[in-house]
Amino acid sequence: MTFRKFVLAAAILLALFVSTVFSGYVLAVLWGWFVVTTFVAPSISVVQGIGISLVVTHLTFRVDDNIEVERDPLEKLGRAFAFSIGFSALFLFYGWVVHMFM
């Protein structure tokens, strides 16, 4: 792997980490502003917000396979399976890391 590809991969991983943490922070703040005051619910921490955000993203994430490239049905099935297993494993890993902070 060239140095340029390594830097790109590291930047992508850093961006995923930052976006996950920021998503949890935003969820915790919005939860405090709206859910706690409206429903007298307990507030959540940023770590809990990250976990909830991971759960919701995992449940609602969809891969857009509407690329103009023609694929045969077996290839489409293989890609869907790979994305499903890959992203589920990635979310499980993220959740495990977040769970370690609880």
C-alpha positions, 0 to 999 in steps of 0.5 A, spaced: 500 500 500 502 506 498 503 512 503 498 516 499 493 510 500 495 509 507 493 517 509 487 516 505 484 510 509 487 513 516 483 520 514 477 516 512 477 512 519 478 519 523 472 522 519 468 516 521 470 516 528 469 524 529 462 523 525 460 518 530 462 522 536 459 528 534 452 524 532 452 522 539 453 529 542 448 532 538 443 526 540 445 527 547 444 535 547 437 534 543 435 529 547 436 534 553 432 540 550 426 536 547 425 529 550 427 531 557 423 537 558 417 534 554 416 527 557 420 528 563 425 523 561 432 522 564 437 525 560 443 521 557 450 522 556 454 523 550 456 515 550 449 513 551 447 518 545 453 515 541 450 508 542 443 510 541 445 513 534 449 507 532 442 503 534 438 507 530 443 508 524 444 500 524 436 499 523 435 505 518 442 504 514 441 502 506 446 501 501 444 505 494 445 500 489 442 505 483 449 505 480 449 506 472 453 499 472 449 493 470 450 487 475 448 480 474 443 478 480 448 474 483 453 479 483 448 484 486 446 478 491 453 478 493 454 485 494 448 486 498 450 480 503 457 483 504 454 490 505 449 487 510 455 483 514 460 488 513 456 494 516 453 490 521 460 487 524 462 495 523 456 497 528 457 491 532 465 493 533 463 501 534 458 499 539 463 494 543 468 500 543 462 505 546 460 500 551 467 500 554 466 507 556 459 506 560 
